[in-house]
Amino acid sequence: MIASEGNFLKFIYFSVVYLYNMPVIRFTKALRRFFPDLRELHSSSESIGQIMDEIDSHFPGITNYILDEQKSLRKHVNIFIDGEMMNDRERLSDPIRMNSEIYIIQALSGG
């Protein structure tokens, strides 16, 4: 029993370490209006383009609000990687690190 408890604790420890060494994706509340179950995700992706595919598999249709018909970032959307605005809005090739924080922000517009 003690040995199995030790193995379980090791499993929990390494699971937490692995999880926190993965990029985390966070969304603004504006997108929750259309996707009420939207929550932050941990990703194994290595670029913003890969992240778009991954989040669309979790929340089908969300990339229609983020990307245009050419699969480029929409004008009213910004993505920040570790506090810096992404550079490649067309090909979405910006690299991300193992522990990056990605914020997807849909700007509000109107009068």
N, C-alpha and C positions, 0 to 999 in steps of 0.2 A: 504494500500500500504506500509506504513512504517513497519508494523508488518511482512509482507511477505518479505520485504527486509532484515529485521533483521534475519528472519529464514534462508534466503538464505545465508547471511554472516556466520551464525553459521554452516550451512552445509559445506560451503567452508572451514572454519577454521578446522572443525573436519575431513574433507576429507584430508586436507594437513597434519594434525597431524598424522592421521592413515597411510597415505602413507609413511611418513618419519619415522615411527616406524615399517617398514617392511624391511626385508633384501633386499639389492639391488645387482643385479648381473651385472657385467661388463665383457666385452669380449675384447680381443686384436684385432687389425686390421687384423691380419693374417686370422682370421676366416671370416671376411667380404668379402674376395676374393671369398669364396664359398657361403656365405649367405649375399648378398648386403643389405638386409633390417634389418640386425642384429642391435639391439639397446639394451641399458641397460633395465633391467626388475626389477620390484619390485615383491617380492614373499611372499607367506604366508607359505612356506615350513619350516620344522624344521630340515632338514638334507640335506647333499649334494645329497644323493640318490634321495630324493623327488624333489630337484631342477632340477636334470637331467630329470626327467619325465616332469616337468613343462616346461622347456625350449624346450624340444623336441615337446611339444604340440604347442608351439608358432612358432618354426622353425623346421619343420619336417626333420629328418635326421641329425641334428647337432650332436646328441650324437654319431653317427658313427665316427665322427672326434675326439670325446673326450674320448669315452669308447671303450674298446676292445670287443671281442666276448663273454667274460665272464662277461661283464658289470663292469669291473675294469677300473680304470683310465689308459689311454695309457701312455707309458713311456715318450713320448715327450710332455705331457700335465701336467701342474701344476695348482693347485687351491689354492688360498690364501684366508683365512678367517680372516678378520680384521688384515691383514699384516703378518699373520703366515701361513706357508705352512700346508695344511691339512695332517693329519696323516694316515687315513685309506683309502689307495688307492684301496683296494680290495672290501670292503663292502660299502664304501662311507657313513659311519655312523657318520662322524664328525657332531656334533651339531652346530647349528647356533643360534644366538640371534636375537631378534626382530629388532635391528638396525644394523645388521652385513653388512659389505661390502665384497662381494665375487668377486674375480677376476679370470677369467678362461683364462689361458695363454697357447697358443699353441706355443711351441718352434720352431724356425726356424732351419733347419739343412741343411747341404750340404757343398760344398767346395768352 
